[in-house]
Amino acid sequence: MIGRRTVRGPRDPRARIAILSLVWVLLGCVLTAALCFIPLFIAFSGPAERAAEHVHVVDEILALDRHLWKIALGMATAILGPIAILHRKTTGTMVRFCRVFEQVGQGSIPRSFSIRENDYLHAEADAFAKMLAELGERANAIADARDALSLEIKLLAREIAREPSADRHPWEARIQQLEGLDKELADAVSGIAREA
């Protein structure tokens, strides 16, 4: 199609979110380490005549080195914990939305849509479920109207068939046209189906 672009991301957005979260945690750890160690290394690079100060700076560097991993682990937990919770409560819901979008795109309208009780996006999921129900009702109404139309065409064709051949000739072409339209409508309606 002209003018329509399809943007495709990774198949599983959860992997992308996890990788980005890890990158941010690592950047935070490197920045924290830089902020802790750089001033000490600058103080250490001063004149050599102050050996006692150098010993003190080295002791501080070693103490920070021993505790830095605890700080980094605490930062990782503080950053990744809420991200993991948010990820679980939103990404799973979005994956459910995408699966139903694909089903509807293929012509299958699910009867219901729900998300886990503890997930976020409940208002959106409720609105989506309502939309699916209305879409299903409309699809059913169209299918019912198509069935009624098909029945009427068959009844009309039977009545015309009872007429003398001279009187039914103009109607036969019209019946064939209506049957053709009925077939087109049947093909269109068959592409939309409610799941049982």
Sequence and secondary structure as in RCSB ss.txt:
>XXXX:A:sequence
MIGRRTVRGPRDPRARIAILSLVWVLLGCVLTAALCFIPLFIAFSGPAERAAEHVHVVDEILALDRHLWKIALGM
ATAILGPIAILHRKTTGTMVRFCRVFEQVGQGSIPRSFSIRENDYLHAEADAFAKMLAELGERANAIADARDALS
LEIKLLAREIAREPSADRHPWEARIQQLEGLDKELADAVSGIAREA
>XXXX:A:secstr
 TT       S HHHHHHHHHHHHHHHHHHHHHHHHHHHHHHHHTS TT HHHHHHHHHHHHHHHHHHHHHHHHH
HHHHHHHHHHHHHHHHHHHHHHHHHHHHHHTTEE S     TT S HHHHHHHHHHHHHHHHHHHHHHHHHHHHH
HHHHHHHHHHHHS HHHHHHHHHHHHHHHHHHHHHHHHHHT EE  
